[in-house]
């Protein structure tokens, strides 16, 4: 089996497993406990926090450990906006192609707290224009939340241009970097808050990070023991934090080489699919996209049927976000990009990992895709 769904989750890296194992066994203490066992756990937790902060361009005290990307996005959006309500800031700006863990918190704030939500337009490639963001800004804007790289179509936003707009307006910018972490540099985006998830970069599921600049007021969503400097109560996942820091270090150290290798293989695969599969079309930005993401529509063939045919041939991929896989509805991302609803139902996403592939793999994979599409169409 060839696993091509790394955007949903990546396998646990052996080095990460080795780094976290001591904190699942011998160093098992509660980092809030004031004895030698707890202090050993606390030391590991703070070391992981400092390592992550260095990679992200934040201070160690800005890093909050969470249960994953969804919690990080919820804490960023709800936490920053709820804190801003005291200053009569009741306006949030998002884009229509964000992950549900961004769109749903914004909708919650609208329904229960009277917050106004502006949804920016995107073009056919899913790109957000800085001028549109500038036009959306208001005196009472509390937060702008934008995804660095889209999880379905792979489009990478020009976050630097967008952050210039928010900085000029004096509005915090939250960037969902769950998909871009490990693939793209994150330390110079100009973001005030960054969300990441461990299981996308080779750490286990159940550990995430929200980095928030210390000057940004943040209302906690979880109350109790006051952990994470009072911003996220609950006993910290020390082994998960160590795993996250290790995975992020490994990914960052390999980033340039992996980008080049995986990007080249993905480009060859994409070109071969377009050359061999009738009615195939690339979704997302053809150039400014994640190195390992190849996403298509196959007009006239249902995407789920293609996925079944691919799995029969030993290839595991997806039709888009794993979090929305059971909805049965066309992708909200593709619809926002102007794709016809019927065509949107034909989408298939292939996301490659860091592993090296044989030289002839892109073309061989494309031939298998072509065969699966033919079988799905009954030809």
C-alpha positions as a printed Julia matrix, in Angstrom:
379×3 Matrix{Float64}:
   0.0    0.0     0.0
   1.18   3.52   -0.82
  -0.13   6.13    1.59
  -0.79   9.48   -0.13
  -2.91  11.21    2.51
  -0.27  12.94    4.62
  -2.38  16.11    4.81
  -4.82  14.11    6.96
  -2.13  12.67    9.2
   1.51  11.69    8.92
   3.06   8.57   10.44
   4.86   8.84   13.77
   8.57   9.32   13.12
  10.86   6.77   14.82
  13.06   9.55   16.23
   9.98  11.16   17.76
   8.86   7.88   19.31
  12.27   7.48   20.87
  12.31  11.04   22.23
   8.9   10.78   23.88
   9.25   7.26   25.32
  11.07   8.29   28.55
   8.17  10.63   29.38
   5.67   7.81   29.01
   7.65   5.57   31.37
  10.29   6.73   33.85
   9.75  10.52   33.77
   6.0   10.29   34.23
   5.45  13.06   36.78
   2.9   15.86   36.73
   4.8   19.03   35.74
   2.8   21.04   38.29
   3.99  18.86   41.19
   6.65  20.35   43.47
   8.9   17.34   43.9
  11.75  15.8    41.95
   9.52  13.62   39.74
   7.29  16.55   38.81
  10.22  18.91   38.37
  11.87  16.55   35.89
   8.67  16.57   33.81
   8.43  20.36   34.1
  12.0   20.76   32.86
  11.27  18.65   29.78
   8.07  20.61   29.14
   9.85  23.97   29.28
  12.69  22.73   27.1
  10.15  21.63   24.46
   8.39  24.99   24.73
  11.63  26.9    24.16
  12.62  24.76   21.17
   9.24  25.26   19.51
   9.33  29.01   20.17
  12.71  29.33   18.46
  11.41  27.56   15.35
   8.3   29.77   15.19
   9.92  33.11   15.94
   7.98  33.56   19.19
   9.04  33.78   22.82
   8.87  30.66   24.95
   6.15  32.2    27.12
   3.98  32.68   24.0
   3.71  28.93   23.34
   0.56  27.19   24.62
   0.27  23.41   24.38
  -3.18  22.2    23.27
  -4.86  18.97   22.25
  -4.39  19.61   18.51
  -5.02  21.96   15.62
  -8.77  22.24   16.16
  -8.33  23.3    19.77
  -5.57  25.72   18.8
  -7.8   27.4    16.22
 -10.73  27.56   18.64
  -8.59  29.05   21.4
  -7.11  31.63   19.04
 -10.39  32.78   17.55
 -12.67  32.59   20.55
  -9.98  33.57   23.03
  -8.77  36.68   21.2
 -12.24  37.88   20.18
 -13.86  37.29   23.57
 -11.07  39.28   25.21
 -11.59  42.07   22.64
 -15.31  42.41   23.38
 -14.43  44.48   26.44
 -12.9   47.03   24.04
 -16.05  46.99   21.91
 -14.36  45.17   19.06
 -17.0   42.9    17.58
 -15.82  42.17   14.05
 -13.92  39.16   12.66
 -12.52  38.58    9.18
 -12.03  35.1     7.7
 -11.89  33.57    4.24
 -14.43  31.06    2.86
 -11.8   28.35    2.32
 -10.72  28.0     5.94
 -10.87  24.75    7.88
 -14.08  24.13    9.78
 -12.2   24.7    13.04
 -11.88  28.35   11.96
 -15.27  28.85   10.34
 -17.31  27.21   13.1
 -15.8   29.27   15.97
 -16.47  32.42   13.96
 -20.07  31.31   13.48
 -20.35  30.54   17.2
 -19.19  34.06   18.03
 -21.76  35.46   15.61
 -24.65  33.46   17.05
 -23.93  33.75   20.75
 -21.98  36.98   21.11
 -23.29  39.18   18.31
 -19.94  39.33   16.54
 -20.07  40.36   12.89
 -18.15  38.1    10.51
 -16.83  39.28    7.15
 -15.92  36.56    4.67
 -13.32  37.63    2.13
 -13.58  36.63   -1.53
 -11.03  34.28   -3.08
 -10.13  33.82   -6.73
 -10.33  30.58   -8.71
  -7.03  29.42   -7.2
  -8.13  30.17   -3.63
  -5.95  33.26   -3.26
  -6.84  36.17   -0.98
  -6.01  39.66   -2.24
  -4.46  42.15    0.17
  -6.7   44.88   -1.25
  -9.8   42.88   -0.34
  -8.52  42.43    3.2
  -7.74  46.13    3.43
 -11.28  46.98    2.33
 -12.74  44.65    4.97
 -10.94  46.24    7.92
 -12.99  48.3    10.38
 -12.36  50.29   13.52
 -13.98  47.5    15.56
 -12.17  44.57   13.9
 -10.95  42.24   16.63
  -9.19  39.57   14.58
  -8.28  38.37   11.09
  -7.87  34.6    10.73
  -6.27  33.19    7.58
  -4.88  29.77    6.72
  -1.27  29.75    5.55
  -1.79  26.77    3.23
  -5.12  25.21    2.34
  -5.62  21.61    3.41
  -7.63  20.63    0.33
  -6.13  22.46   -2.65
  -2.67  23.29   -1.28
  -2.75  27.0    -2.13
  -0.26  29.02   -0.07
  -1.35  32.55    0.85
   0.94  35.58    0.68
   0.78  35.97    4.46
   3.45  38.66    4.52
   1.31  40.92    2.31
  -1.76  40.19    4.42
   0.09  40.79    7.7
   1.22  44.19    6.42
  -2.46  45.12    6.13
  -3.36  43.93    9.62
  -0.33  45.58   11.2
  -1.21  48.91    9.58
  -4.73  48.58   10.98
  -3.52  47.49   14.42
  -5.5   44.23   14.24
  -4.15  40.83   15.38
  -3.58  38.25   12.65
  -4.12  34.56   13.43
  -2.58  32.14   10.94
  -3.65  28.51   10.78
  -0.31  26.88    9.95
  -1.44  23.29   10.53
  -0.75  22.27    6.92
   2.33  24.4     6.27
   4.24  23.47    9.43
   7.31  21.46    8.51
   7.01  22.35    4.83
   7.34  26.15    4.84
   9.17  28.67    7.06
   6.94  30.04    9.81
   9.25  32.37   11.72
   8.85  35.5     9.56
   5.18  35.57    8.57
   4.26  38.59   10.69
   1.56  36.6    12.48
   0.39  37.43   15.98
  -0.91  33.9    16.58
  -0.02  30.56   14.96
  -1.84  27.22   15.17
  -0.09  23.88   14.6
  -0.92  20.19   15.01
   1.61  17.53   15.92
   0.21  14.68   13.84
   0.84  16.56   10.59
   4.6   16.66   11.17
   5.38  13.21   12.56
   4.33  13.61   16.2
   1.38  11.65   17.65
  -2.24  12.75   17.48
  -3.53  14.7    20.48
  -0.84  17.38   20.78
  -1.0   20.86   19.28
   0.42  24.32   19.76
  -1.01  27.8    19.75
   1.64  30.52   19.81
   0.24  33.93   20.77
   2.26  37.11   21.19
   2.31  38.16   24.84
   0.77  41.55   24.07
  -2.43  39.94   22.69
  -5.17  39.51   25.35
  -6.51  35.96   25.33
  -9.56  34.66   27.19
  -9.05  31.0    28.17
 -11.59  28.42   27.08
 -10.58  25.86   29.71
 -10.57  26.9    33.36
  -9.29  25.06   36.38
  -5.7   24.51   37.44
  -4.22  27.53   35.68
  -1.67  25.62   33.64
  -0.05  27.19   30.57
   0.14  30.55   32.38
  -3.59  30.47   32.96
  -4.45  30.31   29.26
  -5.21  26.58   29.0
  -5.92  24.69   32.19
  -5.32  20.96   32.37
  -2.33  18.76   33.12
   0.09  19.11   30.23
   0.91  16.26   27.87
   4.67  16.22   28.52
   5.45  13.31   26.22
   3.39  14.95   23.48
   5.18  18.28   23.95
   8.58  16.59   23.68
   7.38  14.71   20.6
   6.1   17.93   19.01
   9.37  19.78   19.59
  11.39  16.87   18.21
   9.22  16.52   15.11
   9.34  20.26   14.43
  13.12  20.33   14.8
  13.52  17.4    12.42
  11.16  18.86    9.83
  12.78  22.29    9.98
  16.28  20.87    9.59
  15.22  18.85    6.53
  12.92  21.47    5.07
  14.94  22.77    2.12
  15.98  19.35    0.83
  12.52  17.84    1.3
  10.82  20.8    -0.36
  12.96  20.41   -3.46
  12.69  16.64   -3.72
   8.98  16.28   -2.94
   8.04  19.37   -4.93
   9.77  18.01   -8.04
   8.12  14.58   -7.7
   4.69  16.14   -7.16
   5.1   18.37  -10.21
   5.99  15.37  -12.37
   3.03  13.41  -11.02
   0.67  16.33  -11.67
   1.88  16.79  -15.24
   1.54  13.07  -15.94
  -2.02  12.94  -14.58
  -3.05  15.91  -16.72
  -1.49  14.27  -19.76
  -3.13  10.86  -19.27
  -6.53  11.46  -17.62
  -9.25  13.06  -19.74
 -11.1   15.96  -18.05
  -8.55  16.14  -15.23
  -8.02  19.63  -13.83
  -5.72  20.88  -11.09
  -7.37  22.73   -8.21
  -5.61  25.49   -6.3
  -2.7   27.71   -7.27
  -0.56  25.93   -9.89
   2.66  27.48   -8.56
   2.24  28.86   -5.04
   1.2   25.63   -3.34
   2.4   23.08   -0.81
   5.26  20.96   -2.22
   3.52  17.63   -1.61
  -0.06  18.46   -2.6
  -1.58  17.41   -5.93
  -5.34  17.99   -6.05
  -7.62  17.38   -9.02
 -11.16  17.23  -10.24
 -12.09  14.46  -12.69
 -15.23  15.79  -14.34
 -17.83  13.09  -15.01
 -16.53  10.63  -12.4
 -17.48  10.67   -8.73
 -14.44  11.24   -6.55
 -15.4    8.63   -3.95
 -15.62   5.97   -6.67
 -12.14   6.91   -7.87
 -10.85   6.61   -4.29
 -12.25   3.07   -4.03
 -10.64   2.09   -7.33
  -7.33   3.58   -6.2
  -7.42   1.66   -2.93
  -8.05  -1.56   -4.85
  -4.82  -0.74   -6.65
  -2.89  -0.11   -3.46
  -3.05   3.7    -3.26
  -4.67   5.48   -0.32
  -5.68   9.11   -0.91
  -8.7   11.3    -0.1
 -11.33  13.6    -1.53
 -10.31  16.5     0.74
 -10.4   17.29    4.43
 -10.58  14.2     6.64
 -12.65  16.24    9.12
 -15.46  16.61    6.57
 -15.13  13.25    4.84
 -18.54  11.98    5.94
 -20.59  15.07    5.07
 -21.45  13.98    1.52
 -21.55  17.64    0.48
 -19.34  19.25   -2.16
 -16.2   20.82   -0.76
 -16.85  24.33    0.57
 -13.32  25.18   -0.53
 -13.95  24.27   -4.16
 -17.34  25.97   -4.17
 -15.73  29.17   -2.88
 -13.23  28.94   -5.74
 -16.1   28.89   -8.22
 -16.04  25.18   -9.07
 -19.4   23.8   -10.19
 -21.0   21.68   -7.42
 -21.17  18.58   -9.63
 -17.51  18.94  -10.6
 -16.56  19.56   -6.96
 -17.93  16.1    -6.13
 -15.24  14.62   -8.39
 -12.29  15.95   -6.38
  -9.39  13.75   -5.32
  -6.37  14.9    -3.29
  -2.96  13.23   -3.21
  -0.61  14.45   -0.5
   2.93  13.1    -0.41
   5.13  12.68    2.64
   8.85  13.26    3.13
   9.85   9.76    2.09
  11.9    9.45   -1.08
  10.14   7.71   -3.97
  11.7    5.68   -6.8
  12.67   7.79   -9.83
   9.86   6.42  -11.99
   7.2    6.63   -9.26
   5.39   9.84  -10.39
   4.68   8.47  -13.85
   3.76   4.98  -12.58
   1.38   6.54  -10.05
  -0.21   8.67  -12.74
  -0.81   5.57  -14.87
  -2.55   3.9   -11.92
  -4.7    7.0   -11.43
  -5.65   6.96  -15.09
  -6.62   3.29  -14.83
  -8.68   3.96  -11.67
 -10.54   6.86  -13.33
 -11.31   4.68  -16.37
 -12.65   1.94  -14.12
 -14.73   4.44  -12.13
 -16.25   5.81  -15.33
 -17.11   2.33  -16.57
 -14.96   2.6   -19.67
